[in-house]
Amino acid sequence: MKNLFCLIAVLTPALVCAEPSSKLAWTAEQLSLVESGNPQKGRELAQACAACHGEQGISAVPTYPSLAGQLPTYLFKQLQDYRDGSRQNPLMNGIAKGLTPQDAADVAAWFSTRPAAILSANAKGAYPTAENLVKRGDKQRLLPPCEVCHGTDGKGQAQDVPALSGQSGDYLAASLRAFKSGERHNDIYARMRILAETLSDPEIEALGLYYQNSQQ
């Protein structure tokens, strides 16, 4: 039932009103490239990332994302989106343009092997508004539960659905606000933009804190 709810709420409106906003297509060739990523080569390349994202992929700056434990396919996609301009950030656009697709696959492989951040033991019951959205969604707003796509453990799934558990709450909230305003628009078929538009600012802040402190 949850899966059907997710399809109705996410795919139907997007197919009607949105175009894909990432130039990356998940072909067998692309997936094979990501799977071929060499973590050791990625470790060398990732030394240039340490100032913002931490030596082990755990950022000490709340506004910068931690990359440790993230899905390699998601990381690869973001680097390709930065490279071709589908996602905008002056610093990251320049860095990504200096990476070959194989470099991006290697960097993604390295960060994906790092242990994810653990910022708190458990968020259960601490953020009821967010937990309700994560576990049950909101049928009145056609909001599916967050866990349908991001997993019951917040670890992400498939190619482009990121892990959220342990991520900086400030970064997650900023990302949701960017999707809500349309400033960020590299989500396939506008999925996150459509969902974020229905969220209030307090709900966005609560979701950020929930996932920051949610390790299961």
Salt bridges, closest charged atoms under 4 A:
ASP81 OD2 - LYS77 NZ 2.48
ASP138 OD2 - ARG141 NE 2.84
GLU147 OE2 - LYS2 NZ 2.80
GLU147 OE1 - LYS135 NZ 3.29
ASP160 OD2 - ARG191 NH2 2.49
ASP187 OD1 - ARG193 NE 2.76
GLU203 OE2 - ARG141 NH2 2.89
GLU205 OE2 - ARG177 NH1 2.51
